[in-house]
Amino acid sequence: MNRIQKCALVLITGTTLVACGSSSTKPAEVAGSISPVDESVQAETVYQAAKSDYELWLKNLKDVEPLALYSKSIYKDTLSAWEDAVDVYGDFSEDPAKAIKDFSIFSSGTYADEFNEKLAIVKTKYAKLLELKEKADTVLADAIDQMAYLESIEADKYFKQNYTSVKSDYEDLFEYVADNDIGDAQNKQVEFLNDAKALEVKVILKVNIEPLELEIAQLKKGGIATLAPISYNKAKAELVLATSEVENNARNQALIKTMTEKVKFEINHTTQVASEVKQLRATSNLKFEAVALEIENRLLSISKAINDSDFRDKPPRVQTEMIVELIEALNNADTESQLKNEIAKLSAQLEANKTKLTQEQSALAESNKQQTVLRERIESLQQQLTLKQSLVDKLTKDLVEQEAEPNESL
């Protein structure tokens, strides 16, 4: 076959394809049966429907990114299908009449039909993402809560590498669910929770305990551990206890605050003790008596304020113990005095209630007495009334009899 014959064959084949694409896929129409006005109305109707669907799904997919967690592949397919739909919509969005035109010579559908086909894929993929989300949110509820808590305490800020590893394991859990490997998802979730909770504790310790560890290390570096070893060791012991409590109660904020404040107190106390020791060491032998007298005067001012006592004939340690006893006795006396006052108040209230009750009983008795007298008076009046009625009846009878006697004599 020569070159001219080949060209002729190509032309004939192309013409045949055009004929198949345009005439065989459309219903037969009588020429001129559809007016330009009818076609314009039809095109506008089809366009408006497509526009409505476009705007609706543009809104639906605005916040679709979080769904990528449930299946990266389906998420990508959803966006890809949406891009295809948008491309087709863009071809006729500026020219509504084009909505009912043939999309291509190889297609029996219009631009609007092609857009709807692409959009149908988007709807299917999106529905699948929502289905996976519902399933995964149930199966992986514990993992989801744990990951949210890690984000709330900014785990990525303190341990970036650990956080990245844990998050990768977290995302893998959703792939198991997407593949319907629920058993594997649950088993891997247990492993994830162990690692994630370990990271949680690590973050809490870094935020709450590590600063205290640095402060205690600074005490040792500054020589305070040597100046006040007892207080320093007490602060270290308090730190060990706080660390243990925080590790075992990483989400108990109230307990963490209490334990860390105890450590801070011991650190400050150690610093103050060391400062006093430094001052004593800097005191010359000639001034030791002045220091002893100053301590003695402080104790004296306290004992004088309590009950004017003076214990300076005792050693400072004994003076301190005696002052403590005075304070305890004073507290007991205050407590006893308060109790007595309360008892007196209650007794007074009781007496007042008794008096009131007696008055009310007296009033009731008087009322009953008056009612009895009144009842007796009423009975007496009734008797008198009965007697008088009898007398009236007798007089009336006598009068009738007297009137009847003259008539009989006549």
Summary of the structure (lengths in Angstrom):
residues: 410
radius of gyration: 52.2
end to end distance: 180.4
largest distance: 182.1
contacts: 1072
relative contact order: 0.04
helix: 86%
strand: 0%
